[in-house]
Amino acid sequence: MTRATPLSPDTLAYLTQARDVPAVAVLAVEFAACLSKWATRRRTRQALKDLTDWQLQDVGMTPSEARLEASKVFWRA
């Protein structure tokens, strides 16, 4: 499965300010960016559950912090 590269904030800003871009296209891009962000959160939180204590220490997290982050739903930052 390939993953699309996320749009930069500059690209999103351009799309929302451009006059010749239809509003539905801007909404579609913003919706796709939101879905991409949610998918990334879900994937990284799932991976966080599988890290060992020494791996968590390496990234600067305690096991309790990791459990708390991994228990969040994907739409919460």
C-alpha positions in Angstrom: 0.0 0.0 0.0 1.4 3.4 -0.9 0.9 6.5 1.1 0.3 9.9 -0.3 2.6 12.6 0.9 0.7 15.2 3.0 0.1 18.6 1.6 2.2 21.4 3.1 0.4 24.2 5.0 1.6 26.6 2.2 -0.2 24.4 -0.4 -3.4 24.3 1.7 -3.2 28.1 2.2 -2.8 28.6 -1.5 -5.8 26.5 -2.3 -8.1 28.2 0.2 -7.0 31.7 -1.1 -7.0 31.0 -4.8 -9.9 32.6 -6.6 -10.0 30.2 -9.6 -10.3 27.0 -7.5 -13.9 25.9 -7.0 -15.0 25.8 -3.4 -15.9 22.1 -3.6 -12.3 21.3 -4.7 -10.9 23.2 -1.6 -13.3 21.3 0.6 -12.3 18.0 -1.0 -8.6 18.7 -0.4 -9.2 19.8 3.2 -11.3 16.6 3.8 -8.6 14.4 2.3 -6.0 16.2 4.5 -8.1 15.6 7.6 -8.6 11.9 6.7 -4.8 11.5 6.2 -4.1 13.1 9.5 -6.6 10.8 11.2 -5.1 7.7 9.5 -1.6 8.8 10.6 -2.8 9.2 14.2 -4.4 5.8 14.2 -1.4 4.1 12.7 1.1 5.7 15.1 -1.0 5.1 18.1 -1.4 1.4 17.2 2.4 1.2 16.7 2.9 2.9 20.1 1.1 -0.1 21.8 3.8 -2.5 20.5 6.9 -0.6 21.7 8.9 -2.1 24.5 9.9 -0.2 27.6 13.4 0.6 26.3 12.0 1.8 23.0 9.6 4.1 24.8 12.5 5.4 26.9 14.4 6.0 23.6 11.6 8.3 22.3 11.2 10.0 25.7 7.9 8.4 26.9 7.0 6.4 30.0 4.8 3.3 29.6 1.9 5.2 31.3 2.2 8.1 28.9 2.3 5.7 25.9 -0.8 3.9 27.2 -2.6 7.2 27.6 -1.7 8.3 24.1 -2.5 5.0 22.5 -5.9 4.9 24.2 -7.0 8.2 22.5 -9.4 8.0 19.6 -8.0 9.0 16.2 -9.9 12.3 15.9 -8.4 13.6 19.2 -5.0 15.4 19.0 
